[in-house]
Amino acid sequence: MIDEKEFFRWFKQAEHNLRSAKSDAKDGSFDWACFKAQQAAEIAIKGLIVSLGKIVKGHSIFDLLKNLELFGFAITGDLLKCARKLDKFYIPTRYPDAIGLGSPFESFDSEDFEVALRCSETILLFVKKEFENVKDN
């Protein structure tokens, strides 16, 4: 049984974060755009887990997908590859001491965002499809 209301509460926030990421990218704030794309994927996955009545901890998208796998969801290699890419945007996009010299806003560009956006959209699509499958069964 899935809590649809709870799922959509989380998923709508994930979609909002992704729209906000696109807006930041248009303004050239690729550090924040990449971080928000990561957040969108993280929140979408957490929403699915929480709506199943499970406890969720952590911020690693890779680990969150592995948790979904433990709950019986089929996680592809492409999803895990995207998770690894998005996990790299969690800390370095925000903290100057996480990237070496310079600041995060100087270290991320449109190519980074293209990767983050593609991977985030892939994960949101996966989560939405899996929600529909669980809801219908």
N, C-alpha and C positions, 0 to 999 in steps of 0.2 A: 504494500500500500504506500502511496506517495502523497505527500502534502503539497497539493498544487499551489495553494496560496503562498506557501513558504518558498516553493521553487521560484515562482514568478517574482516574488519580492527580491530575491537574490539576482535572478537573471535580468530583470529590468535594470538593476544597478550595473551589472556587467555591460549591458548594451550602452548605458549612459557613459560609462568609463571609456568605452571604445569610441563613441562619438566625440567625447572630450579629447581623446588622444588625437583624433583626426584634426580637430580644431587647433590643438597645440602644434601639430606638424605643419599646418598651413602658416602658422606664425613663426616657424623656424625653431620652436622649442622641442627639438628632437629628443633631448634627455627625458623630459616629462612625457612626451608622446610615447616613447618606448616603455617607460614605467607604467603608464596608464594602460597600455596594451597588455602588459604582463598582468596587471591587476584585473583587467576584464576577464582574462582566462582563468585566473585564480578564483575569482568570485563566482564565475559560472560553475566551475567544478565543485566548489564548496557548497553552492546552492543545491546542486544535485544530491550531494552527500547528506546535507542537513535535511533536505526534504524527504529523505529515506529514513529519517530518525536516527542517523548515525552521528557520532561525535567526530569532529574534524579539527586537526591541529596542523600548524606549520604553514609555510608559504611556498614551498617548492612545488611547482606544477608537476614535475616529474613524480615526486612522492605522492601527490594527490591522485594522479592517474594510476599509480601502482595500487593505491588504496581502492580505487574503483575496480581495478582488476580483481582484488580480493573479494569484492562484493559481487563478482560474476560478470562484470562488463568486459567486452572484448576491446582491448587497447592495442592499436596497431603500432608498428615501428615508426610510421610517419608521425603519429601523435606524440610518441615519446621523443622523437627528434625535435619536434616543435617545442615540446616542454623544456628540453635542454636549452634551446635557444632563448626562450622567454625567461627562464630562470636566471640567465646572465644579465637581464635587465632589472633585476629586483634591487640590488644594492648599488652597483656602480653608477646608475643613472642619478643617484641622489647624494652620494657622499664623495667629496673630493679626495679623501684619503683611501678610497677604494679603487682608484684608477691610476695612481702614480702622479706624475706632474700634470698640472692643469686642473680644470674643473669639469664636472659632468657636462655642462652646457657646451663646452668646447670639444667634447670627445665623441658625441653621437651625431649622426647625420641622416639624411633622407634614406640612404641605403639601409641603415640599421632599422629605421622605422618601417620600411617596406617589409623587411623580414618579420619584425614584431607584429605588424598588422596582419600579414598573411597567416602567421601561426596563431594569432589570437582569434581571427575569424574562423580558422579551421577548428579550433577547440570549441568555440561557441556553437558552431554548427553541429559538431559531434554531441555536445551536451544537450542541445535542443532535440536532436533526433533520439537520443537515449531516453530523455524525459518522455517523449511521445510514446516510445516503445513500452516503457514501464507503465505509463498511465493507461495504455490500451490493454494491458495484460492483467 
